[in-house]
Amino acid sequence: MTKPDSIQTNSDTHSLSKCVEVNVQNYFEDLDGEEASNLYELVISQVEKPLFQVVLNQYKGNITRTAQALGLNRGTVLGRLKKCGLVR
C-alpha cells in the first residue's frame, strides 16, 4: 500500500490545502482593507490543534506513536500538545 502524498477527500474542493486557501482568502475579505498581522501564527494555531487531536486519538494517546506518525521528535510533540492544551 502506498502512502498518500497529500490529504484530501473525493474531490479537490475538500482538500486540506484548498480549505486553507479559501479560509485565508475569506480572512482577507473580512479584514475589509485592514492590515493582517501574525497571519502565519493564526493559521498554524487553527490547524495544529485538530491535527494533534486526530493523530493522538488515532494512536490512543500514545505520544511516541503520534510523534512517529507526524515525523516529529517526541519532545517537540509533547511541548506542542501542552501548548494546545491537549495534555498536562
C-alpha positions in Angstrom: 0.0 0.0 0.0 1.4 3.4 -0.9 1.1 6.4 1.4 -0.8 9.4 0.0 1.3 12.5 -0.6 -1.5 14.9 0.3 -4.6 15.0 2.5 -7.8 15.1 0.5 -11.2 13.6 0.1 -13.0 12.6 -3.0 -12.8 16.0 -4.6 -10.1 18.7 -4.7 -12.6 21.2 -3.3 -12.3 19.4 0.0 -8.5 19.1 0.2 -6.8 20.5 3.2 -4.8 22.9 1.1 -8.0 24.1 -0.6 -9.7 24.6 2.7 -6.7 26.7 4.0 -6.7 28.7 0.7 -10.4 29.5 0.9 -10.3 30.4 4.5 -7.3 32.7 4.2 -9.0 34.4 1.3 -12.1 34.9 3.4 -9.9 36.2 6.2 -8.6 38.9 3.9 -12.1 39.8 2.7 -13.3 40.0 6.3 -10.4 42.4 7.1 -12.0 44.8 4.6 -8.8 46.6 3.8 -7.2 46.5 7.3 -3.7 45.1 7.5 -3.2 41.5 8.5 -0.8 40.7 11.4 0.6 37.4 12.8 -1.2 35.5 10.0 1.2 32.6 10.0 0.7 32.0 13.7 -3.0 32.4 13.3 -3.2 29.7 10.6 -0.8 27.3 12.3 -2.7 27.6 15.6 -6.0 26.8 13.8 -4.6 23.8 12.1 -2.2 22.4 14.7 -4.6 21.5 17.5 -7.1 19.5 15.4 -4.2 17.8 13.7 -2.7 16.7 17.0 -6.1 15.7 18.4 -6.9 13.4 15.5 -3.4 11.8 15.4 -3.3 11.4 19.2 -6.8 9.8 19.2 -5.7 7.5 16.3 -2.9 6.2 18.4 -5.0 6.1 21.6 -3.0 8.8 23.4 0.4 7.2 22.7 2.7 10.2 22.3 5.6 8.2 20.9 3.5 6.7 18.1 1.9 10.2 17.5 5.3 11.7 17.1 6.4 9.0 14.7 3.3 9.5 12.6 3.8 13.2 12.5 7.5 12.8 11.7 8.4 14.9 14.8 10.6 14.4 17.9 8.6 13.1 20.9 9.7 16.1 23.0 8.6 18.5 20.3 5.2 16.8 20.1 4.8 16.8 23.9 5.6 20.5 24.0 3.1 21.3 21.3 0.4 19.1 22.9 0.9 21.1 26.1 0.7 24.4 24.3 -2.6 23.2 22.6 -4.0 22.2 26.0 -4.2 18.5 24.9 -2.0 17.2 27.8 -0.8 18.5 31.1 
